[in-house]
Amino acid sequence: QVQLVESGGGLVQAGGSLRLSCAASGSIFRINVGAWYRQAPGKQRELVASISSGDTTTYADSVKGRFTISRDNAKNTVYLQMNSLKPEDTAVYYCKVYVANDYWGQGTQVTVSS
């Protein structure tokens, strides 16, 4: 089993920055694929960014140029650096990692005030 612990969410003003972390522990040697999703009230969960085992990254069009996904293999941790935050970025952010199976974090609230 793999456990994920997310941290770094909070309340920030528009234009501000936050860094989310997702630390994996348990029966894991190395995260294969890491990703961040978000779900705003009344909306479907959407993919925000992903990073492959070869460090190839993909981003939703809405966050390109503002968000950066990265990983620290030594710590089995995936990060999401969020800059120039907008009110429409407000959502619960979930990390997902693939290690033989998909595992989800518990979610962390990000609220951006205007």
C-alpha positions in Angstrom: 0.0 0.0 0.0 1.0 3.6 -0.7 0.0 6.5 1.5 0.0 10.1 0.2 0.2 13.2 2.4 -0.5 16.5 0.8 0.4 19.9 2.2 0.8 23.5 1.2 -2.8 24.7 0.5 -4.3 27.8 2.0 -5.7 31.2 1.4 -3.8 33.6 -0.9 -4.6 36.9 -2.7 -4.8 37.0 -6.4 -1.3 37.3 -7.9 0.2 35.3 -5.0 2.0 32.0 -4.9 1.6 28.6 -3.2 3.6 25.4 -3.3 1.8 22.1 -2.9 3.7 19.0 -1.8 2.6 15.3 -2.1 4.8 12.9 -0.1 4.4 9.2 -0.8 5.3 6.5 1.7 4.7 2.8 2.2 5.3 0.1 -0.4 7.0 2.3 -2.9 10.4 2.4 -4.5 9.9 5.2 -6.9 6.9 7.2 -8.2 6.4 6.5 -11.9 3.9 9.2 -12.8 2.8 12.0 -10.6 0.0 14.4 -11.2 -2.1 17.1 -9.7 -5.9 17.5 -10.2 -8.3 20.0 -8.9 -12.0 20.2 -8.4 -13.9 23.4 -7.9 -17.4 23.4 -6.4 -20.0 22.2 -8.9 -17.3 21.2 -11.4 -15.7 18.0 -12.5 -12.2 17.1 -11.3 -9.7 18.2 -13.9 -6.1 17.4 -14.6 -3.8 20.4 -13.8 -0.3 19.0 -14.5 1.5 15.7 -14.7 5.1 14.5 -14.7 6.3 11.2 -16.1 9.1 8.9 -14.9 11.3 10.6 -17.5 10.4 14.1 -16.2 8.2 14.9 -19.2 5.6 17.5 -18.0 2.2 18.4 -19.2 -0.1 21.2 -18.2 -3.7 22.3 -18.6 -3.9 25.3 -20.9 -5.4 27.3 -18.0 -2.2 27.0 -15.9 0.6 27.0 -18.5 3.3 29.5 -17.7 2.0 29.9 -14.1 2.3 26.5 -12.6 5.3 24.1 -12.5 5.2 20.5 -11.5 8.4 18.8 -10.3 9.5 15.8 -8.3 12.2 14.8 -5.8 12.8 11.1 -6.3 14.9 10.8 -3.2 12.0 12.0 -1.1 9.2 10.3 -3.3 7.6 13.7 -3.4 5.8 15.6 -6.1 5.4 19.4 -6.0 3.2 21.9 -7.7 4.5 25.5 -7.7 1.6 27.8 -8.4 2.4 31.5 -9.3 0.3 34.4 -10.4 -2.7 32.7 -8.8 -6.2 33.7 -9.9 -9.6 33.4 -8.2 -10.5 30.8 -10.8 -7.7 28.6 -9.4 -9.8 28.2 -6.2 -10.4 24.4 -5.8 -9.5 21.4 -3.8 -6.2 20.1 -5.2 -5.5 16.4 -5.3 -2.3 14.6 -6.1 -2.2 11.2 -7.8 0.7 8.9 -8.2 1.1 5.8 -10.2 3.1 3.0 -8.6 1.7 -0.2 -10.1 -1.7 1.3 -9.2 -3.2 4.7 -9.0 -3.2 6.3 -5.5 -4.9 9.6 -4.5 -4.1 12.1 -1.8 -6.8 13.4 0.5 -6.9 16.8 -1.1 -5.9 20.3 0.0 -7.9 23.4 -0.3 -6.6 26.3 -2.3 -8.5 29.6 -2.1 -7.5 32.6 -4.1 -9.2 35.9 -3.1 -9.7 38.8 -5.5 
